[in-house]
Amino acid sequence: MRKNLVEQLRERGIKDEQVLRAIEKIPREAFLDRHFLHQAYEDSALPIGEGQTISQPYTVAFMTEALELKPGERVLEIGTGSGYQAAVLAELGARVYTIERHMALAEAAGKRLEQFGYRVVWRTGDGSRGWPDFAPFDAIIVTAGAPDVPESLTKQLSPNGGRLLIPIGDRASQTMYRIRREGEELKGEPLSDFKFVPLIGKEGWEGK
Ligand code: SAM
C-alpha cells in the first residue's frame, strides 16, 4: 500500500527520490488514531484529535521536496501534529526541532518519534514565534495556515540561503510560499494552493 501511495505521489509530480524513499519507509499508520488505520495510505488528511489533522501525504511530500534539504541541515517545524512530517524530515538526515501548541499531541508525537529512533527535539508552545534558542535554522516549515509571514521566523532563518515554507492566506485556504533569505534580503515565491488548519498564536491567527 505504501508503494502504491509513492506511485501516486510520483504521478502527481513529486520527483525527489529521497523524499519518496522516506515516505515508502515510514509506517504512516503508526501516526494515526486506530479508528483511521484503514485509511492510512489514502492520499488524504485525517483527524488526529484536538480538532487537528495529519497532513495529506502529497502535501508532506510537496513541502519536504520544496525545502531542498541537505543531510545534517537544521530544520524547525511549526505544528508537530502527529509527528509524521518530523519523521520524514529526520529520515532525510535533517536535525529536526519541532513545536506543537497542543500538549497532548506534542507528547504523543514525541513518544512515537522516540519509538522509531528519530532524534527529534520537541516542545509545546507557540511556534509562530519560532525557537530562538536553537536559531539560526537552514529551513523552517510551517504546517498550519498563517495570515502573514511571522517576522520572528524570517529572523531565525540562516542568512546564507535559509528557506521558509509557509502557507499564507485566509482561514479557509492558502498559497504555499517559499521564502529565501540571503543576508538581510528576503525573496518570496508562490508555489501552489493548499488548505491547512490555522496557525494560532502571537504571529498567527487569534484563537484558542
Ligand atoms: N505536521 C503535522 C503532521 O505531520 O502530523 C500536521 C500538522 S497539522 C496540519 C497543524 C498543527 O499545527 C496542529 O497540530 C496545530 O495544533 C498546530 N499549530 C497551530 N498553531 C500552532 C502554533 N502557533 N504553534 C505550534 N503549533 C501550532
Boltz pocket constraint, residues with backbone or C-beta under 6 A from the ligand:
constraints:
  - pocket:
      binder: B
      contacts: [[A, 52], [A, 53], [A, 54], [A, 55], [A, 78], [A, 79], [A, 80], [A, 81], [A, 82], [A, 83], [A, 84], [A, 85], [A, 86], [A, 99], [A, 100], [A, 101], [A, 102], [A, 105], [A, 125], [A, 126], [A, 127], [A, 128], [A, 143], [A, 144], [A, 196], [A, 197], [A, 198], [A, 199], [A, 200], [A, 201], [A, 202], [A, 204]]
      max_distance: 6.0
